[in-house]
Amino acid sequence: MVLLLPGGSETDNVFTPRHFSAMKPGAYLYNLGRGNCYQEEDLLRALETGPLAGAALDVFAREPLPPASPLWRKGNVLITPHSSAISREYIDLFIE
């Protein structure tokens, strides 16, 4: 599952435990949009008890991701530093 949702109140917690449980066993979650679309606790539960086999996360509800977050200790989670939008053209597009 790839999440590319925009931030804002309309996407707050739009991805719920029901959505996680509907995923196929062994699925992976990739979140490159915004970190407000699910609760970290729900993601952790899906990683620990299924169905998720792993996740790649570029964005979080709290950034930077706090050092105490259990996500840092998960061997099946790849954490990147909010870098999905970085490109040579990024600064020009941002200024525009």
N, C-alpha and C positions, 0 to 999 in steps of 0.2 A: 504494500500500500504506500503510495506516495502522496504526501500532504503538501500542497502548495497554496494554502489558504492565506488570504490577506488578514491583517490584524484588525481589531475593532470589536465592538460589542456584539455585532451580528455573528461573529465566529467564536465568541467565548464558549468554551466547553461544548462545541458542536460535535466533537467526536467523543462518544460516551463509552462506558463499560460494555454496553450492548453492542456497539460497533466492534470493539476489540474481540468480544467473544464470538462474533460472527465470522471472524477471519479464519482462514484455513490453518490447521496445525502446521507449524514450520514456516509460517509467513514472516516477512520482515516489514518493519515500518521505517519509512524514510520521511523525515520532516524537514523541509527546506523553506517553508512558508513563514509562519509565525508560531510562537510558543504558547499562545493562549487557547488553542483549539482543543486541548485535552488536559486533564489533570495528571500531574506526574505520578501520583499514587496509582491511578488506573493503568498507566503505562507499566509501572513496576510490577503490578499484579499480573498483567498479561505476559510479561517477560518471565516471571517466576513460576506461574502456574499454568501458563498457556493461554492462547495458542502461539504467541510470538516466539520465534527462534532467535530474534535479534532486532536491533534498531540502529539506524544511522541518524544522528540528530545534529542539526546545524543551528537550531534556535530553541529558546527556552522561555518559559513564563518570566523567570528572573534571570537577567543577564548582567554580568557573566554568571554562569551556573555556579551556585555556591559550592565551596570545597566540601561541605558536609553532605552534599547530595549523594544518595546511594547510587545514582547513575554512574558516577566516576568509578565505582568498584565493580561494575558489571562487566564481565569478560565478553559478553555478547552485545555490547553497545559501543558504537563508534561515535565519538564526540568531536565535532569540528567547530572552529571559532567564528560562527556566524559569517561564513565566507562564501555562501552560495552566489552572492551578487557581485563578487569581485571580478573585474575584468579590466582590460586596458582602458575601455571607454567609460568605466564606472564614474569617475570624478566628473567628466564632462556631462554625462547624463544626469548625475545628481544635481549639478549646478543648474542645468537647464530646467 
